[in-house]
Amino acid sequence: MTIKHQNTLHEVIASLDRIYPLGSSDRAALEALPFETTEHPAHFYLVREGTQPTACCMLLQGYACRHKITSTGERQIVSFHIPGDMLDVQHLELDRADHNVQTITPVTIAWVPKPDLQQVIDANPTVRTAVLRSALIDASIFREWVLNVGRREAVSRVAHMLCEFVARRSAAGLGSPDCFRLPMTQEDIADATGLTPVHVNRMLQTLGTRGVMTRDKRDVRIVDWEGMRRIADFNPAYLHLGPR
């Protein structure tokens, strides 16, 4: 559903500024970008594999994921996304989508025409660097996810996913790192960690038994961050959240 411009690109600009400090002219150029704002329910496909997007998709509110689907219908989530994320900036250079982008909660999306965004990037070297660093950080996260699914034990996979979600959310100023509500279902977590929903539930219970977190359905409280990070084998360096 298309709605009128009552939103701005503030979340996206703030995210880029955290990645690489923007000047006032850079922010002004980004703020002047034309965009269409839409709202969508959970489980809505924003981008489908094989399509040719004409606009770049930016997440203003809510949560989303990227995923691939096998020929037999099995889904593998390859990343979760928070407000401020640019969900498909690669389509500035790649004409055809090679994966799906789907909402996991109700969302507000800004669609920026590719030529307009490309023009701002070409005219503003700092914006170009921020967008490039954003894409490189995505690649770093993908590498960590390969390690997580491929080599860590089940409880570590789930703990690592939680640690990453909280670290990114906290860096964006989206709430306390100690108490939060999970936007993703156990099925989503399963598809992100290569487990079954039943196994995910057991691993969440295990984290509770080990005394690092408590949980009431989707409401989570981390009570021992040192223990949680140790179980997860979590080192946030791959997120590149600190100053350059």
Secondary structure, DSSP 8 states (H G I E B T S, - for coil): -EE-S---SHHHHHHHHHHS---HHHHHHHHT---EEEEE-TT-EEE-TT---SEEEEEEES-EEEEEE-TTS-EEEEEEE-TT-BS-GGGGT-SS-SSEEEESS-EEEEEEEHHHHHHHHHH-HHHHHHHHHHHHHHHHHHHHHHHHHHHS-HHHHHHHHHHHHHHHHHHTT-S-SSEEE--S-HHHHHHHHT--HHHHHHHHHHHHHTTSEEEETTEEEES-HHHHHHHHT--GGGG--S--
